[in-house]
């Protein structure tokens, strides 16, 4: 009996969960709009989004690619074990890519502020 019940309940529970999530998201979105109106803000204005997301993604992808390449070299030379080489170099160079993206974005924001003043 439990073997038959699970395939029936899983789609029902997933559907109910998705419906509940949509309802709560709409409710909180409406509450947020009302709070913005109470505080004198324009609810239709969008918050400024980060302009460099594509650049950050590209730098992380390049960093991870270089990290995998360096990990391969370290693995083939026998200096570091295979798993350690690939994961550590991927994270290190991916982090370096994120850091470069952050520094470039901070520099751009600083230049924009100087142009405004």
PyMOL CGO cylinders between C-alpha atoms (Angstrom):
from pymol import cmd
from pymol.cgo import CYLINDER

trace = [
    CYLINDER, 0.00, 0.00, 0.00, 2.72, 2.62, 0.82, 0.3, 1, 1, 1, 1, 1, 1,
    CYLINDER, 2.72, 2.62, 0.82, 4.37, 1.89, -2.54, 0.3, 1, 1, 1, 1, 1, 1,
    CYLINDER, 4.37, 1.89, -2.54, 1.25, 3.05, -4.38, 0.3, 1, 1, 1, 1, 1, 1,
    CYLINDER, 1.25, 3.05, -4.38, 0.66, 6.05, -2.13, 0.3, 1, 1, 1, 1, 1, 1,
    CYLINDER, 0.66, 6.05, -2.13, 4.04, 7.76, -2.67, 0.3, 1, 1, 1, 1, 1, 1,
    CYLINDER, 4.04, 7.76, -2.67, 3.78, 8.26, -6.47, 0.3, 1, 1, 1, 1, 1, 1,
    CYLINDER, 3.78, 8.26, -6.47, 0.35, 9.82, -5.94, 0.3, 1, 1, 1, 1, 1, 1,
    CYLINDER, 0.35, 9.82, -5.94, 1.28, 12.09, -3.03, 0.3, 1, 1, 1, 1, 1, 1,
    CYLINDER, 1.28, 12.09, -3.03, 4.57, 13.47, -4.41, 0.3, 1, 1, 1, 1, 1, 1,
    CYLINDER, 4.57, 13.47, -4.41, 3.06, 15.36, -7.40, 0.3, 1, 1, 1, 1, 1, 1,
    CYLINDER, 3.06, 15.36, -7.40, 0.21, 16.63, -5.20, 0.3, 1, 1, 1, 1, 1, 1,
    CYLINDER, 0.21, 16.63, -5.20, 2.60, 17.90, -2.53, 0.3, 1, 1, 1, 1, 1, 1,
    CYLINDER, 2.60, 17.90, -2.53, 4.88, 19.51, -5.11, 0.3, 1, 1, 1, 1, 1, 1,
    CYLINDER, 4.88, 19.51, -5.11, 1.93, 21.29, -6.69, 0.3, 1, 1, 1, 1, 1, 1,
    CYLINDER, 1.93, 21.29, -6.69, 0.65, 22.48, -3.31, 0.3, 1, 1, 1, 1, 1, 1,
    CYLINDER, 0.65, 22.48, -3.31, 4.12, 23.66, -2.34, 0.3, 1, 1, 1, 1, 1, 1,
    CYLINDER, 4.12, 23.66, -2.34, 4.53, 25.62, -5.57, 0.3, 1, 1, 1, 1, 1, 1,
    CYLINDER, 4.53, 25.62, -5.57, 1.09, 27.19, -5.16, 0.3, 1, 1, 1, 1, 1, 1,
    CYLINDER, 1.09, 27.19, -5.16, 1.83, 28.17, -1.54, 0.3, 1, 1, 1, 1, 1, 1,
    CYLINDER, 1.83, 28.17, -1.54, 5.17, 29.67, -2.56, 0.3, 1, 1, 1, 1, 1, 1,
    CYLINDER, 5.17, 29.67, -2.56, 3.54, 31.80, -5.26, 0.3, 1, 1, 1, 1, 1, 1,
    CYLINDER, 3.54, 31.80, -5.26, 0.82, 32.98, -2.86, 0.3, 1, 1, 1, 1, 1, 1,
    CYLINDER, 0.82, 32.98, -2.86, 3.32, 33.96, -0.17, 0.3, 1, 1, 1, 1, 1, 1,
    CYLINDER, 3.32, 33.96, -0.17, 5.63, 35.68, -2.63, 0.3, 1, 1, 1, 1, 1, 1,
    CYLINDER, 5.63, 35.68, -2.63, 2.74, 37.78, -3.95, 0.3, 1, 1, 1, 1, 1, 1,
    CYLINDER, 2.74, 37.78, -3.95, 1.61, 38.57, -0.40, 0.3, 1, 1, 1, 1, 1, 1,
    CYLINDER, 1.61, 38.57, -0.40, 5.06, 39.75, 0.69, 0.3, 1, 1, 1, 1, 1, 1,
    CYLINDER, 5.06, 39.75, 0.69, 5.53, 41.71, -2.54, 0.3, 1, 1, 1, 1, 1, 1,
    CYLINDER, 5.53, 41.71, -2.54, 2.25, 43.53, -1.88, 0.3, 1, 1, 1, 1, 1, 1,
    CYLINDER, 2.25, 43.53, -1.88, 3.24, 44.16, 1.76, 0.3, 1, 1, 1, 1, 1, 1,
    CYLINDER, 3.24, 44.16, 1.76, 6.58, 45.58, 0.60, 0.3, 1, 1, 1, 1, 1, 1,
    CYLINDER, 6.58, 45.58, 0.60, 4.81, 47.92, -1.83, 0.3, 1, 1, 1, 1, 1, 1,
    CYLINDER, 4.81, 47.92, -1.83, 2.47, 49.15, 0.90, 0.3, 1, 1, 1, 1, 1, 1,
    CYLINDER, 2.47, 49.15, 0.90, 5.39, 49.83, 3.26, 0.3, 1, 1, 1, 1, 1, 1,
    CYLINDER, 5.39, 49.83, 3.26, 7.15, 51.78, 0.51, 0.3, 1, 1, 1, 1, 1, 1,
    CYLINDER, 7.15, 51.78, 0.51, 4.03, 53.90, -0.02, 0.3, 1, 1, 1, 1, 1, 1,
    CYLINDER, 4.03, 53.90, -0.02, 3.77, 54.52, 3.74, 0.3, 1, 1, 1, 1, 1, 1,
    CYLINDER, 3.77, 54.52, 3.74, 7.34, 55.80, 3.81, 0.3, 1, 1, 1, 1, 1, 1,
    CYLINDER, 7.34, 55.80, 3.81, 6.78, 58.09, 0.82, 0.3, 1, 1, 1, 1, 1, 1,
    CYLINDER, 6.78, 58.09, 0.82, 8.79, 56.05, -1.66, 0.3, 1, 1, 1, 1, 1, 1,
    CYLINDER, 8.79, 56.05, -1.66, 7.78, 55.26, -5.21, 0.3, 1, 1, 1, 1, 1, 1,
    CYLINDER, 7.78, 55.26, -5.21, 6.95, 51.53, -5.36, 0.3, 1, 1, 1, 1, 1, 1,
    CYLINDER, 6.95, 51.53, -5.36, 7.44, 51.42, -9.14, 0.3, 1, 1, 1, 1, 1, 1,
    CYLINDER, 7.44, 51.42, -9.14, 11.02, 52.65, -9.06, 0.3, 1, 1, 1, 1, 1, 1,
    CYLINDER, 11.02, 52.65, -9.06, 13.49, 49.86, -9.31, 0.3, 1, 1, 1, 1, 1, 1,
    CYLINDER, 13.49, 49.86, -9.31, 16.53, 49.68, -7.08, 0.3, 1, 1, 1, 1, 1, 1,
    CYLINDER, 16.53, 49.68, -7.08, 19.81, 50.19, -8.90, 0.3, 1, 1, 1, 1, 1, 1,
    CYLINDER, 19.81, 50.19, -8.90, 21.10, 46.86, -10.08, 0.3, 1, 1, 1, 1, 1, 1,
    CYLINDER, 21.10, 46.86, -10.08, 24.71, 45.92, -10.38, 0.3, 1, 1, 1, 1, 1, 1,
    CYLINDER, 24.71, 45.92, -10.38, 25.99, 46.70, -13.84, 0.3, 1, 1, 1, 1, 1, 1,
    CYLINDER, 25.99, 46.70, -13.84, 28.90, 44.28, -13.85, 0.3, 1, 1, 1, 1, 1, 1,
    CYLINDER, 28.90, 44.28, -13.85, 27.22, 40.92, -13.36, 0.3, 1, 1, 1, 1, 1, 1,
    CYLINDER, 27.22, 40.92, -13.36, 28.21, 39.71, -16.82, 0.3, 1, 1, 1, 1, 1, 1,
    CYLINDER, 28.21, 39.71, -16.82, 31.77, 40.84, -16.23, 0.3, 1, 1, 1, 1, 1, 1,
    CYLINDER, 31.77, 40.84, -16.23, 31.88, 39.09, -12.86, 0.3, 1, 1, 1, 1, 1, 1,
    CYLINDER, 31.88, 39.09, -12.86, 30.54, 35.87, -14.36, 0.3, 1, 1, 1, 1, 1, 1,
    CYLINDER, 30.54, 35.87, -14.36, 33.12, 36.03, -17.15, 0.3, 1, 1, 1, 1, 1, 1,
    CYLINDER, 33.12, 36.03, -17.15, 35.97, 36.67, -14.71, 0.3, 1, 1, 1, 1, 1, 1,
    CYLINDER, 35.97, 36.67, -14.71, 34.89, 33.80, -12.47, 0.3, 1, 1, 1, 1, 1, 1,
    CYLINDER, 34.89, 33.80, -12.47, 34.61, 31.46, -15.46, 0.3, 1, 1, 1, 1, 1, 1,
    CYLINDER, 34.61, 31.46, -15.46, 38.07, 32.50, -16.68, 0.3, 1, 1, 1, 1, 1, 1,
    CYLINDER, 38.07, 32.50, -16.68, 39.44, 32.12, -13.15, 0.3, 1, 1, 1, 1, 1, 1,
    CYLINDER, 39.44, 32.12, -13.15, 37.99, 28.64, -12.70, 0.3, 1, 1, 1, 1, 1, 1,
    CYLINDER, 37.99, 28.64, -12.70, 39.29, 27.62, -16.14, 0.3, 1, 1, 1, 1, 1, 1,
    CYLINDER, 39.29, 27.62, -16.14, 42.80, 28.81, -15.28, 0.3, 1, 1, 1, 1, 1, 1,
    CYLINDER, 42.80, 28.81, -15.28, 42.46, 27.10, -11.90, 0.3, 1, 1, 1, 1, 1, 1,
    CYLINDER, 42.46, 27.10, -11.90, 41.58, 23.79, -13.54, 0.3, 1, 1, 1, 1, 1, 1,
    CYLINDER, 41.58, 23.79, -13.54, 44.52, 24.17, -15.89, 0.3, 1, 1, 1, 1, 1, 1,
    CYLINDER, 44.52, 24.17, -15.89, 46.91, 24.89, -13.01, 0.3, 1, 1, 1, 1, 1, 1,
    CYLINDER, 46.91, 24.89, -13.01, 45.36, 22.00, -11.05, 0.3, 1, 1, 1, 1, 1, 1,
    CYLINDER, 45.36, 22.00, -11.05, 46.01, 19.69, -13.99, 0.3, 1, 1, 1, 1, 1, 1,
    CYLINDER, 46.01, 19.69, -13.99, 49.65, 20.78, -14.13, 0.3, 1, 1, 1, 1, 1, 1,
    CYLINDER, 49.65, 20.78, -14.13, 50.04, 20.26, -10.37, 0.3, 1, 1, 1, 1, 1, 1,
    CYLINDER, 50.04, 20.26, -10.37, 48.38, 16.83, -10.62, 0.3, 1, 1, 1, 1, 1, 1,
    CYLINDER, 48.38, 16.83, -10.62, 50.49, 15.66, -13.55, 0.3, 1, 1, 1, 1, 1, 1,
    CYLINDER, 50.49, 15.66, -13.55, 53.70, 16.81, -11.87, 0.3, 1, 1, 1, 1, 1, 1,
    CYLINDER, 53.70, 16.81, -11.87, 52.81, 14.88, -8.74, 0.3, 1, 1, 1, 1, 1, 1,
    CYLINDER, 52.81, 14.88, -8.74, 53.16, 17.87, -6.41, 0.3, 1, 1, 1, 1, 1, 1,
    CYLINDER, 53.16, 17.87, -6.41, 49.57, 17.72, -5.12, 0.3, 1, 1, 1, 1, 1, 1,
    CYLINDER, 49.57, 17.72, -5.12, 46.91, 14.99, -5.09, 0.3, 1, 1, 1, 1, 1, 1,
    CYLINDER, 46.91, 14.99, -5.09, 44.36, 15.08, -7.92, 0.3, 1, 1, 1, 1, 1, 1,
    CYLINDER, 44.36, 15.08, -7.92, 41.27, 16.13, -5.94, 0.3, 1, 1, 1, 1, 1, 1,
    CYLINDER, 41.27, 16.13, -5.94, 43.12, 18.73, -3.91, 0.3, 1, 1, 1, 1, 1, 1,
    CYLINDER, 43.12, 18.73, -3.91, 44.77, 20.24, -6.98, 0.3, 1, 1, 1, 1, 1, 1,
    CYLINDER, 44.77, 20.24, -6.98, 41.58, 20.67, -9.00, 0.3, 1, 1, 1, 1, 1, 1,
    CYLINDER, 41.58, 20.67, -9.00, 39.31, 21.92, -6.21, 0.3, 1, 1, 1, 1, 1, 1,
    CYLINDER, 39.31, 21.92, -6.21, 41.80, 24.23, -4.54, 0.3, 1, 1, 1, 1, 1, 1,
    CYLINDER, 41.80, 24.23, -4.54, 43.01, 25.84, -7.74, 0.3, 1, 1, 1, 1, 1, 1,
    CYLINDER, 43.01, 25.84, -7.74, 39.45, 26.20, -9.05, 0.3, 1, 1, 1, 1, 1, 1,
    CYLINDER, 39.45, 26.20, -9.05, 38.39, 28.00, -5.87, 0.3, 1, 1, 1, 1, 1, 1,
    CYLINDER, 38.39, 28.00, -5.87, 41.55, 30.11, -5.61, 0.3, 1, 1, 1, 1, 1, 1,
    CYLINDER, 41.55, 30.11, -5.61, 41.46, 31.37, -9.19, 0.3, 1, 1, 1, 1, 1, 1,
    CYLINDER, 41.46, 31.37, -9.19, 37.65, 31.71, -9.15, 0.3, 1, 1, 1, 1, 1, 1,
    CYLINDER, 37.65, 31.71, -9.15, 38.03, 33.87, -6.03, 0.3, 1, 1, 1, 1, 1, 1,
    CYLINDER, 38.03, 33.87, -6.03, 40.72, 35.91, -7.73, 0.3, 1, 1, 1, 1, 1, 1,
    CYLINDER, 40.72, 35.91, -7.73, 38.31, 36.46, -10.63, 0.3, 1, 1, 1, 1, 1, 1,
    CYLINDER, 38.31, 36.46, -10.63, 35.61, 37.68, -8.20, 0.3, 1, 1, 1, 1, 1, 1,
    CYLINDER, 35.61, 37.68, -8.20, 38.13, 39.97, -6.49, 0.3, 1, 1, 1, 1, 1, 1,
    CYLINDER, 38.13, 39.97, -6.49, 39.16, 41.51, -9.81, 0.3, 1, 1, 1, 1, 1, 1,
    CYLINDER, 39.16, 41.51, -9.81, 35.50, 42.03, -10.71, 0.3, 1, 1, 1, 1, 1, 1,
    CYLINDER, 35.50, 42.03, -10.71, 34.85, 43.70, -7.35, 0.3, 1, 1, 1, 1, 1, 1,
    CYLINDER, 34.85, 43.70, -7.35, 37.86, 45.99, -7.70, 0.3, 1, 1, 1, 1, 1, 1,
    CYLINDER, 37.86, 45.99, -7.70, 36.83, 46.98, -11.23, 0.3, 1, 1, 1, 1, 1, 1,
    CYLINDER, 36.83, 46.98, -11.23, 33.27, 47.72, -10.08, 0.3, 1, 1, 1, 1, 1, 1,
    CYLINDER, 33.27, 47.72, -10.08, 34.51, 49.76, -7.09, 0.3, 1, 1, 1, 1, 1, 1,
    CYLINDER, 34.51, 49.76, -7.09, 36.79, 51.76, -9.38, 0.3, 1, 1, 1, 1, 1, 1,
    CYLINDER, 36.79, 51.76, -9.38, 33.91, 52.42, -11.79, 0.3, 1, 1, 1, 1, 1, 1,
    CYLINDER, 33.91, 52.42, -11.79, 31.61, 53.56, -8.96, 0.3, 1, 1, 1, 1, 1, 1,
    CYLINDER, 31.61, 53.56, -8.96, 34.33, 55.87, -7.63, 0.3, 1, 1, 1, 1, 1, 1,
    CYLINDER, 34.33, 55.87, -7.63, 34.83, 57.40, -11.09, 0.3, 1, 1, 1, 1, 1, 1,
    CYLINDER, 34.83, 57.40, -11.09, 31.07, 57.93, -11.48, 0.3, 1, 1, 1, 1, 1, 1,
    CYLINDER, 31.07, 57.93, -11.48, 30.89, 59.66, -8.11, 0.3, 1, 1, 1, 1, 1, 1,
    CYLINDER, 30.89, 59.66, -8.11, 33.76, 61.96, -9.06, 0.3, 1, 1, 1, 1, 1, 1,
    CYLINDER, 33.76, 61.96, -9.06, 32.04, 62.86, -12.34, 0.3, 1, 1, 1, 1, 1, 1,
    CYLINDER, 32.04, 62.86, -12.34, 28.84, 63.80, -10.46, 0.3, 1, 1, 1, 1, 1, 1,
    CYLINDER, 28.84, 63.80, -10.46, 30.64, 66.16, -8.11, 0.3, 1, 1, 1, 1, 1, 1,
]
cmd.load_cgo(trace, "trace")
